[in-house]
């Protein structure tokens, strides 16, 4: 008599699971998303979810880091550009494209999500995002200060104020994207902001 085979854990696409979990967390917050909600939406058993991520908190942390780190990479790449015009243009345009990525590959913007009001035992979302935002802002400020020193910007340009302006626009674009504003409209805003900054602050000798 043949022995029954033991059941194997259901195979799953880890990237897809993280994406679908992020959608729930972003929409409902961490506290508002139960383990039962996750297992139902992800098609996993509780034991499989825990085996893969350790806990609900572990899954939440991986979702936050997976999608929030994309924002840091935008700044990391932009500040390496040789002129400040390109730096600012790249930050604004790439941010719009990130905020409006197709829903089948992106959960939406963490900044405007319900998850920002929650924390877990392993990751305080607000603290993590503040660190991420701070890194982005410091990287941009250092690049703008260098542009001031190199004469790319008109004399007397307030590097901190310009950094704040760019960051405020990026955050506004994020909020509008979360409200459903079309990519084309967001790009128009980003391009106009870039033109105005360059027109009023860029040195005519550059």
Protein Blocks (a to p, Z undefined) as FASTA:
>chain_A
ZZddddddddddfklmmmmmmmmmmmnojmlpcfklmmmmnopafklmmmmnopaklmmm
mmmmmmmmmmmmmmmmmmmpmbfklmmmmmmmmmmmmmmgcfklcgbjfklpmklmpccf
kbcfklmmmmmmmmmmmmmmmmmmmmmmnopacghiafklmmmmmmmmmmmmmmmmmnop
afklmmmmmmmmmmmmmmmmmcfkZZ
